[in-house]
């Protein structure tokens, strides 16, 4: 299948399921099961409930998808985004 045939939709992670899958609520109020793309796994990008994501879907199966992008949120990522404290002894 060509890359042009895929649908890309925005959604919100609603629930974390076993086996590295997520229940995603799309903007059009449909719920789908999505898994993390290999590139996100390789770079150890973690997703939690409430994250805004982009999901890639095939037009043949509108119940499953692949999470290809997680939007950055303040406080997420390395360091936690909290107040910094020095390493004093």
Sine and cosine of phi, psi and omega as CSV:
sin_phi,cos_phi,sin_psi,cos_psi,sin_omega,cos_omega
0.00,0.00,0.72,-0.69,0.00,-1.00
-0.96,0.27,0.47,-0.88,-0.02,-1.00
-0.88,0.48,-0.47,0.88,-0.02,-1.00
-0.93,0.36,-0.36,0.93,-0.04,-1.00
-0.98,0.18,-0.20,0.98,-0.06,-1.00
-0.99,0.14,0.55,-0.84,0.06,-1.00
-0.99,-0.13,0.70,-0.72,0.07,-1.00
-0.90,-0.44,0.86,-0.52,-0.04,-1.00
-0.79,-0.62,0.41,-0.91,0.07,-1.00
-0.99,-0.11,0.53,-0.85,0.01,-1.00
-0.37,-0.93,-0.07,-1.00,-0.05,-1.00
-0.75,-0.66,0.76,-0.65,0.01,-1.00
-0.94,0.34,0.84,-0.55,-0.09,-1.00
-0.98,-0.18,-0.57,0.82,-0.10,-0.99
-0.39,-0.92,0.58,-0.82,0.09,-1.00
-0.99,-0.15,0.80,-0.60,-0.02,-1.00
-0.96,-0.29,0.28,-0.96,0.06,-1.00
-0.90,0.44,0.29,-0.96,0.10,-1.00
0.96,0.30,0.40,0.92,0.06,-1.00
0.95,0.30,0.43,0.90,0.02,-1.00
-0.94,-0.34,0.31,-0.95,-0.04,-1.00
-0.69,-0.73,0.53,-0.85,0.18,-0.98
-0.99,-0.10,0.84,-0.54,-0.09,-1.00
-0.90,-0.44,0.75,-0.66,0.09,-1.00
-1.00,-0.10,0.91,-0.41,-0.03,-1.00
-0.98,0.18,0.24,-0.97,0.00,-1.00
-0.88,0.47,-0.46,0.89,-0.01,-1.00
-1.00,0.00,0.36,0.93,0.07,-1.00
0.91,0.42,0.35,0.94,0.13,-0.99
-1.00,-0.08,0.58,-0.81,0.07,-1.00
-0.96,-0.27,0.72,-0.69,0.02,-1.00
-0.74,-0.67,0.24,-0.97,0.13,-0.99
-0.98,-0.17,0.78,-0.62,-0.03,-1.00
-0.74,-0.68,0.48,-0.88,0.07,-1.00
-0.87,-0.49,0.31,-0.95,-0.03,-1.00
-0.98,0.20,0.71,-0.71,0.03,-1.00
-0.91,0.42,0.44,-0.90,-0.04,-1.00
-0.87,0.50,-0.58,0.81,0.00,-1.00
-0.91,0.41,-0.61,0.80,0.04,-1.00
-0.93,0.36,-0.62,0.79,0.05,-1.00
-0.91,0.42,-0.66,0.75,-0.03,-1.00
-0.89,0.46,-0.61,0.79,0.00,-1.00
-1.00,-0.03,0.15,0.99,0.05,-1.00
0.82,0.57,0.70,0.71,0.06,-1.00
-1.00,0.07,0.89,-0.45,-0.05,-1.00
-1.00,-0.09,0.55,-0.84,0.04,-1.00
-0.84,-0.54,0.60,-0.80,0.02,-1.00
-0.78,-0.63,0.19,-0.98,0.01,-1.00
-0.87,0.49,0.74,-0.68,0.01,-1.00
0.98,-0.18,-0.16,0.99,0.02,-1.00
-0.95,0.30,0.63,-0.78,0.11,-0.99
-1.00,0.06,0.76,-0.65,-0.08,-1.00
-0.71,-0.71,0.33,-0.94,0.17,-0.99
-0.96,-0.27,0.74,-0.67,-0.05,-1.00
-0.88,-0.47,0.71,-0.71,0.05,-1.00
-0.97,-0.23,0.76,-0.65,-0.04,-1.00
-0.73,-0.68,0.45,-0.89,0.11,-0.99
-1.00,-0.02,0.56,-0.83,0.00,-1.00
-0.94,0.35,-0.18,0.98,-0.03,-1.00
-1.00,0.07,-0.44,0.90,0.01,-1.00
-0.72,-0.69,0.99,-0.16,-0.09,-1.00
-1.00,0.00,0.25,0.97,0.03,-1.00
-0.96,-0.28,-0.18,0.98,-0.04,-1.00
-0.78,-0.62,0.44,-0.90,0.01,-1.00
-0.37,-0.93,0.05,-1.00,-0.01,-1.00
-0.82,-0.58,0.80,-0.60,0.04,-1.00
-0.98,0.21,0.88,-0.47,-0.07,-1.00
-0.95,-0.32,-0.25,0.97,-0.05,-1.00
-0.41,-0.91,0.71,-0.70,0.11,-0.99
-0.92,-0.40,0.83,-0.55,0.00,-1.00
-0.93,0.36,0.64,-0.77,0.01,-1.00
-0.94,0.34,0.65,-0.76,0.07,-1.00
-0.84,-0.54,0.53,-0.85,0.03,-1.00
-0.87,0.49,0.72,-0.70,0.02,-1.00
1.00,-0.01,-0.09,1.00,0.01,-1.00
-0.99,-0.11,0.40,-0.91,0.07,-1.00
0.99,-0.17,-0.18,-0.98,-0.06,-1.00
-0.87,0.50,0.68,-0.74,0.04,-1.00
1.00,0.01,-0.29,0.96,0.05,-1.00
0.97,0.23,-0.23,0.97,0.06,-1.00
0.97,0.26,0.07,1.00,0.00,-1.00
-0.99,0.15,-0.01,-1.00,0.02,-1.00
-0.90,0.43,0.65,-0.76,-0.03,-1.00
-1.00,0.10,0.63,-0.78,0.10,-1.00
-0.79,-0.61,0.60,-0.80,0.02,-1.00
-0.95,0.31,0.36,-0.93,0.06,-1.00
-1.00,0.00,0.93,0.36,0.01,-1.00
-1.00,0.09,0.51,-0.86,0.05,-1.00
-0.94,-0.35,0.00,0.00,0.00,0.00
